Amino acid sequence: MRDIADVAAVEVITTSAVHMMSAAAVKCGLAAEEDADDVKDLDEARKLITALAGLVTAAAPEIGSQHAGPLRDGLRSLQLAFREASISPDAPGQGPGEKFTGPVF
């Protein structure tokens, strides 16, 4: 195992973001398993997506566009998946993380 001192900040940030994305996808019901609907939890997904949006927005200037771009794309996909999974979708600008990213359509 590598010593944490040897790990670049960009790697810690992107790894954290990917873990949050994966968890949010599962909570949005996007898991590949047959029980995807059973583990779907939009309240939990909202929290994860909002936290992810804050992380990506704050980190983007520090990690550069080559790393931030794919994270933004993944975040946007999750925001759209959340909107589709919602019985009563939030108004534009009110969805998870949209206070950081702006409205997602």
Backbone as JSON Lines, residues from 0, in Angstrom:
{"i":0,"aa":"M","n":[0.84,-1.17,0.0],"ca":[0.0,0.0,0.0],"c":[0.9,1.24,0.0]}
{"i":1,"aa":"R","n":[0.52,2.21,-0.81],"ca":[1.3,3.44,-0.88],"c":[1.05,4.3,0.35]}
{"i":2,"aa":"D","n":[2.08,5.0,0.72],"ca":[1.94,5.96,1.81],"c":[1.14,7.16,1.28]}
{"i":3,"aa":"I","n":[0.24,7.66,2.07],"ca":[-0.63,8.76,1.63],"c":[0.2,9.99,1.22]}
{"i":4,"aa":"A","n":[1.38,10.12,1.76],"ca":[2.23,11.25,1.39],"c":[2.68,11.18,-0.07]}
{"i":5,"aa":"D","n":[2.67,9.99,-0.63],"ca":[3.1,9.8,-2.02],"c":[1.97,9.96,-3.03]}
{"i":6,"aa":"V","n":[0.75,10.15,-2.56],"ca":[-0.4,10.25,-3.45],"c":[-0.66,11.71,-3.79]}
{"i":7,"aa":"A","n":[-0.73,12.0,-5.08],"ca":[-1.0,13.37,-5.52],"c":[-2.43,13.79,-5.16]}
{"i":8,"aa":"A","n":[-2.59,15.05,-4.86],"ca":[-3.91,15.59,-4.49],"c":[-4.94,15.31,-5.57]}
{"i":9,"aa":"V","n":[-4.57,15.45,-6.83],"ca":[-5.52,15.22,-7.92],"c":[-6.03,13.79,-7.89]}
{"i":10,"aa":"E","n":[-5.18,12.85,-7.51],"ca":[-5.61,11.45,-7.43],"c":[-6.58,11.23,-6.28]}
{"i":11,"aa":"V","n":[-6.32,11.85,-5.15],"ca":[-7.22,11.73,-4.0],"c":[-8.58,12.33,-4.35]}
{"i":12,"aa":"I","n":[-8.57,13.49,-4.98],"ca":[-9.82,14.17,-5.35],"c":[-10.61,13.36,-6.36]}
{"i":13,"aa":"T","n":[-9.97,12.9,-7.42],"ca":[-10.7,12.16,-8.45],"c":[-11.19,10.81,-7.93]}
{"i":14,"aa":"T","n":[-10.39,10.15,-7.11],"ca":[-10.82,8.88,-6.54],"c":[-12.03,9.06,-5.64]}
{"i":15,"aa":"S","n":[-11.99,10.1,-4.83],"ca":[-13.14,10.4,-3.96],"c":[-14.38,10.68,-4.79]}
{"i":16,"aa":"A","n":[-14.21,11.46,-5.84],"ca":[-15.35,11.79,-6.71],"c":[-15.92,10.54,-7.38]}
{"i":17,"aa":"V","n":[-15.07,9.66,-7.83],"ca":[-15.53,8.43,-8.49],"c":[-16.3,7.55,-7.5]}
{"i":18,"aa":"H","n":[-15.83,7.47,-6.27],"ca":[-16.56,6.7,-5.25],"c":[-17.94,7.31,-5.0]}
{"i":19,"aa":"M","n":[-18.0,8.62,-4.93],"ca":[-19.29,9.29,-4.72],"c":[-20.21,9.07,-5.91]}
{"i":20,"aa":"M","n":[-19.66,9.13,-7.12],"ca":[-20.45,8.89,-8.32],"c":[-21.04,7.48,-8.32]}
{"i":21,"aa":"S","n":[-20.21,6.52,-7.98],"ca":[-20.66,5.13,-7.96],"c":[-21.78,4.94,-6.95]}
{"i":22,"aa":"A","n":[-21.61,5.48,-5.77],"ca":[-22.64,5.36,-4.74],"c":[-23.93,6.06,-5.17]}
{"i":23,"aa":"A","n":[-23.8,7.24,-5.76],"ca":[-24.99,7.98,-6.21],"c":[-25.71,7.23,-7.32]}
{"i":24,"aa":"A","n":[-24.97,6.61,-8.22],"ca":[-25.59,5.84,-9.3],"c":[-26.41,4.69,-8.75]}
{"i":25,"aa":"V","n":[-25.86,3.99,-7.77],"ca":[-26.59,2.89,-7.14],"c":[-27.85,3.42,-6.46]}
{"i":26,"aa":"K","n":[-27.71,4.53,-5.74],"ca":[-28.85,5.09,-5.02],"c":[-29.92,5.65,-5.97]}
{"i":27,"aa":"C","n":[-29.53,5.98,-7.22],"ca":[-30.49,6.42,-8.23],"c":[-31.17,5.23,-8.91]}
{"i":28,"aa":"G","n":[-30.77,4.03,-8.56],"ca":[-31.36,2.84,-9.16],"c":[-30.69,2.4,-10.43]}
{"i":29,"aa":"L","n":[-29.47,2.84,-10.66],"ca":[-28.76,2.52,-11.9],"c":[-27.85,1.29,-11.78]}
{"i":30,"aa":"A","n":[-27.93,0.58,-10.67],"ca":[-27.09,-0.61,-10.5],"c":[-27.49,-1.67,-11.52]}
{"i":31,"aa":"A","n":[-26.54,-2.48,-11.91],"ca":[-26.78,-3.5,-12.92],"c":[-27.46,-4.74,-12.34]}
{"i":32,"aa":"E","n":[-27.45,-4.88,-11.05],"ca":[-28.04,-6.06,-10.42],"c":[-29.56,-6.04,-10.51]}
{"i":33,"aa":"E","n":[-30.13,-7.21,-10.31],"ca":[-31.58,-7.35,-10.38],"c":[-32.3,-6.6,-9.27]}
{"i":34,"aa":"D","n":[-31.62,-6.37,-8.15],"ca":[-32.25,-5.68,-7.03],"c":[-32.01,-4.17,-7.04]}
{"i":35,"aa":"A","n":[-31.75,-3.62,-8.21],"ca":[-31.45,-2.19,-8.32],"c":[-32.57,-1.32,-7.74]}
{"i":36,"aa":"D","n":[-33.81,-1.71,-7.97],"ca":[-34.92,-0.93,-7.42],"c":[-35.01,-1.05,-5.91]}
{"i":37,"aa":"D","n":[-34.56,-2.17,-5.37],"ca":[-34.61,-2.38,-3.92],"c":[-33.62,-1.49,-3.18]}
{"i":38,"aa":"V","n":[-32.5,-1.17,-3.81],"ca":[-31.49,-0.34,-3.16],"c":[-31.6,1.13,-3.54]}
{"i":39,"aa":"K","n":[-32.54,1.44,-4.4],"ca":[-32.76,2.82,-4.83],"c":[-33.21,3.66,-3.62]}
{"i":40,"aa":"D","n":[-32.55,4.79,-3.44],"ca":[-32.86,5.68,-2.32],"c":[-32.53,7.11,-2.77]}
{"i":41,"aa":"L","n":[-33.53,7.82,-3.26],"ca":[-33.3,9.13,-3.83],"c":[-32.89,10.18,-2.79]}
{"i":42,"aa":"D","n":[-33.29,10.01,-1.55],"ca":[-32.85,10.93,-0.51],"c":[-31.33,10.83,-0.33]}
{"i":43,"aa":"E","n":[-30.84,9.61,-0.29],"ca":[-29.4,9.39,-0.18],"c":[-28.69,9.86,-1.45]}
{"i":44,"aa":"A","n":[-29.28,9.6,-2.61],"ca":[-28.69,10.03,-3.88],"c":[-28.56,11.55,-3.93]}
{"i":45,"aa":"R","n":[-29.59,12.25,-3.46],"ca":[-29.56,13.72,-3.44],"c":[-28.35,14.22,-2.64]}
{"i":46,"aa":"K","n":[-28.12,13.64,-1.49],"ca":[-27.01,14.05,-0.64],"c":[-25.67,13.82,-1.33]}
{"i":47,"aa":"L","n":[-25.54,12.64,-1.92],"ca":[-24.29,12.31,-2.6],"c":[-24.04,13.21,-3.8]}
{"i":48,"aa":"I","n":[-25.07,13.46,-4.59],"ca":[-24.91,14.3,-5.79],"c":[-24.59,15.73,-5.4]}
{"i":49,"aa":"T","n":[-25.23,16.23,-4.36],"ca":[-24.95,17.6,-3.91],"c":[-23.51,17.71,-3.4]}
{"i":50,"aa":"A","n":[-23.06,16.74,-2.62],"ca":[-21.69,16.75,-2.13],"c":[-20.7,16.63,-3.28]}
{"i":51,"aa":"L","n":[-21.02,15.79,-4.24],"ca":[-20.16,15.63,-5.42],"c":[-20.08,16.94,-6.2]}
{"i":52,"aa":"A","n":[-21.2,17.61,-6.38],"ca":[-21.21,18.88,-7.1],"c":[-20.34,19.92,-6.4]}
{"i":53,"aa":"G","n":[-20.41,19.96,-5.07],"ca":[-19.57,20.89,-4.32],"c":[-18.1,20.57,-4.49]}
{"i":54,"aa":"L","n":[-17.76,19.28,-4.42],"ca":[-16.37,18.86,-4.58],"c":[-15.85,19.2,-5.97]}
{"i":55,"aa":"V","n":[-16.59,18.82,-6.98],"ca":[-16.15,19.05,-8.36],"c":[-16.03,20.54,-8.65]}
{"i":56,"aa":"T","n":[-16.99,21.32,-8.21],"ca":[-16.96,22.77,-8.46],"c":[-15.76,23.41,-7.76]}
{"i":57,"aa":"A","n":[-15.54,23.04,-6.51],"ca":[-14.42,23.62,-5.76],"c":[-13.06,23.15,-6.27]}
{"i":58,"aa":"A","n":[-12.99,21.9,-6.69],"ca":[-11.71,21.33,-7.1],"c":[-11.32,21.65,-8.53]}
{"i":59,"aa":"A","n":[-12.28,21.97,-9.37],"ca":[-12.0,22.15,-10.8],"c":[-10.82,23.07,-11.09]}
{"i":60,"aa":"P","n":[-10.74,24.25,-10.48],"ca":[-9.6,25.12,-10.78],"c":[-8.26,24.52,-10.35]}
{"i":61,"aa":"E","n":[-8.3,23.66,-9.35],"ca":[-7.07,23.07,-8.82],"c":[-6.61,21.84,-9.6]}
{"i":62,"aa":"I","n":[-7.55,21.08,-10.15],"ca":[-7.18,19.82,-10.81],"c":[-7.09,19.95,-12.32]}
{"i":63,"aa":"G","n":[-7.56,21.05,-12.87],"ca":[-7.45,21.28,-14.31],"c":[-8.57,20.64,-15.1]}
{"i":64,"aa":"S","n":[-8.77,21.14,-16.3],"ca":[-9.9,20.7,-17.12],"c":[-9.79,19.25,-17.58]}
{"i":65,"aa":"Q","n":[-8.58,18.72,-17.72],"ca":[-8.45,17.32,-18.17],"c":[-9.01,16.35,-17.14]}
{"i":66,"aa":"H","n":[-8.99,16.73,-15.87],"ca":[-9.58,15.89,-14.82],"c":[-10.99,16.33,-14.48]}
{"i":67,"aa":"A","n":[-11.22,17.64,-14.46],"ca":[-12.53,18.17,-14.07],"c":[-13.6,17.9,-15.12]}
{"i":68,"aa":"G","n":[-13.23,17.92,-16.39],"ca":[-14.21,17.72,-17.47],"c":[-14.97,16.4,-17.34]}
{"i":69,"aa":"P","n":[-14.28,15.28,-17.25],"ca":[-14.99,14.0,-17.09],"c":[-15.81,13.93,-15.8]}
{"i":70,"aa":"L","n":[-15.31,14.55,-14.73],"ca":[-16.08,14.55,-13.49],"c":[-17.37,15.36,-13.65]}
{"i":71,"aa":"R","n":[-17.27,16.5,-14.34],"ca":[-18.47,17.31,-14.6],"c":[-19.47,16.53,-15.46]}
{"i":72,"aa":"D","n":[-18.98,15.81,-16.46],"ca":[-19.86,15.01,-17.31],"c":[-20.58,13.94,-16.51]}
{"i":73,"aa":"G","n":[-19.85,13.25,-15.65],"ca":[-20.45,12.23,-14.81],"c":[-21.47,12.81,-13.85]}
{"i":74,"aa":"L","n":[-21.13,13.95,-13.28],"ca":[-22.05,14.64,-12.37],"c":[-23.34,15.01,-13.09]}
{"i":75,"aa":"R","n":[-23.21,15.57,-14.27],"ca":[-24.4,15.96,-15.04],"c":[-25.27,14.75,-15.36]}
{"i":76,"aa":"S","n":[-24.64,13.66,-15.71],"ca":[-25.39,12.43,-16.0],"c":[-26.15,11.95,-14.76]}
{"i":77,"aa":"L","n":[-25.53,12.04,-13.61],"ca":[-26.2,11.67,-12.37],"c":[-27.36,12.6,-12.06]}
{"i":78,"aa":"Q","n":[-27.17,13.89,-12.28],"ca":[-28.24,14.85,-12.03],"c":[-29.44,14.55,-12.94]}
{"i":79,"aa":"L","n":[-29.17,14.22,-14.18],"ca":[-30.26,13.89,-15.11],"c":[-30.92,12.57,-14.72]}
{"i":80,"aa":"A","n":[-30.13,11.59,-14.3],"ca":[-30.69,10.31,-13.87],"c":[-31.56,10.5,-12.64]}
{"i":81,"aa":"F","n":[-31.15,11.36,-11.74],"ca":[-31.95,11.64,-10.55],"c":[-33.28,12.25,-10.96]}
{"i":82,"aa":"R","n":[-33.24,13.2,-11.88],"ca":[-34.47,13.84,-12.35],"c":[-35.41,12.82,-12.97]}
{"i":83,"aa":"E","n":[-34.87,11.91,-13.78],"ca":[-35.69,10.87,-14.41],"c":[-36.26,9.88,-13.41]}
{"i":84,"aa":"A","n":[-35.51,9.6,-12.35],"ca":[-35.95,8.63,-11.34],"c":[-36.98,9.21,-10.38]}
{"i":85,"aa":"S","n":[-37.07,10.53,-10.33],"ca":[-37.97,11.19,-9.38],"c":[-39.41,11.13,-9.85]}
{"i":86,"aa":"I","n":[-40.3,10.82,-8.93],"ca":[-41.73,10.82,-9.24],"c":[-42.2,12.23,-9.53]}
{"i":87,"aa":"S","n":[-41.7,13.17,-8.74],"ca":[-42.03,14.59,-8.9],"c":[-40.71,15.36,-9.02]}
{"i":88,"aa":"P","n":[-40.2,15.52,-10.25],"ca":[-38.9,16.15,-10.43],"c":[-38.84,17.57,-9.87]}
{"i":89,"aa":"D","n":[-37.67,17.93,-9.36],"ca":[-37.44,19.28,-8.85],"c":[-37.52,20.29,-10.0]}
{"i":90,"aa":"A","n":[-37.84,21.52,-9.65],"ca":[-37.83,22.59,-10.64],"c":[-36.38,22.81,-11.09]}
{"i":91,"aa":"P","n":[-36.18,23.28,-12.31],"ca":[-34.82,23.57,-12.77],"c":[-34.11,24.5,-11.79]}
{"i":92,"aa":"G","n":[-32.9,24.13,-11.44],"ca":[-32.12,24.9,-10.49],"c":[-32.29,24.45,-9.05]}
{"i":93,"aa":"Q","n":[-33.26,23.56,-8.8],"ca":[-33.53,23.09,-7.44],"c":[-33.12,21.64,-7.22]}
{"i":94,"aa":"G","n":[-32.63,20.98,-8.25],"ca":[-32.23,19.59,-8.14],"c":[-30.93,19.44,-7.36]}
{"i":95,"aa":"P","n":[-30.55,18.21,-7.09],"ca":[-29.34,17.99,-6.3],"c":[-28.09,18.57,-6.98]}
{"i":96,"aa":"G","n":[-27.38,19.36,-6.21],"ca":[-26.13,19.95,-6.69],"c":[-26.29,21.14,-7.6]}
{"i":97,"aa":"E","n":[-27.52,21.47,-7.98],"ca":[-27.71,22.55,-8.95],"c":[-27.4,23.92,-8.37]}
{"i":98,"aa":"K","n":[-27.33,24.04,-7.05],"ca":[-26.9,25.33,-6.49],"c":[-25.42,25.57,-6.78]}
{"i":99,"aa":"F","n":[-24.68,24.5,-7.08],"ca":[-23.27,24.62,-7.43],"c":[-23.05,24.63,-8.95]}
{"i":100,"aa":"T","n":[-23.88,23.89,-9.68],"ca":[-23.65,23.72,-11.12],"c":[-24.55,24.57,-12.0]}
{"i":101,"aa":"G","n":[-25.62,25.08,-11.43],"ca":[-26.65,25.73,-12.23],"c":[-27.64,24.69,-12.7]}
{"i":102,"aa":"P","n":[-28.74,25.13,-13.31],"ca":[-29.8,24.2,-13.73],"c":[-29.27,23.16,-14.74]}
{"i":103,"aa":"V","n":[-29.79,21.96,-14.61],"ca":[-29.45,20.87,-15.51],"c":[-30.72,20.43,-16.2]}
{"i":104,"aa":"F","n":[-30.69,20.41,-17.52],"ca":[-31.88,20.03,-18.31],"c":[-31.6,18.76,-19.08]}
